[in-house]
Amino acid sequence: MQVDGQCHCGKIAFEAEVDPEAVSVCHCTDCQTLTGSPFRVTAACSGADVRLTSGTPKIYGKRGDNGRMRFQHFCADCGSPLFTSGEGGEADDWGIRWGSIRQRDKLRPVRQIWCQSAAVWIDAVPLLPGRPGD
């Protein structure tokens, strides 16, 4: 599926090809800390499937609890997370952060990972009262 997107301030924009069947929710503590949220949603792809159309992200690397290095690509101006990538044999293992994709309404997660770190209240979210706008 062809997608495009950008950071919150619009400085960095991209186009990419993603597999809509490779969208996942991650509950790991790194994703929780990096997003300030209980989980992060990512659409998997290869690095060759991502093309920057404007700007250049800043990159921060951190080794996860599983020992794998993950590079976080984000906008240095607004802080929006954009991509993740690996190193060595996983250098082409990229993910696009769901919130940066314009077509995100068409990308529904198909799996969850690191569920052992999920917020204990996550299953109660659909039961909370809500409003369509505020």
Salt bridges, closest charged atoms under 4 A:
ASP4 OD2 - ARG102 NH2 2.87
GLU15 OE1 - ARG51 NH2 2.60
ASP30 OD1 - LYS62 NZ 3.22
ASP77 OD2 - LYS11 NZ 3.28
GLU87 OE2 - ARG63 NH2 3.16
GLU90 OE1 - ARG68 NE 2.92
ASP93 OD2 - ARG68 NH2 3.25
ASP93 OD2 - ARG70 NH1 3.42
ASP105 OD2 - LYS106 NZ 3.91
ASP134 OD2 - ARG131 NH2 2.73
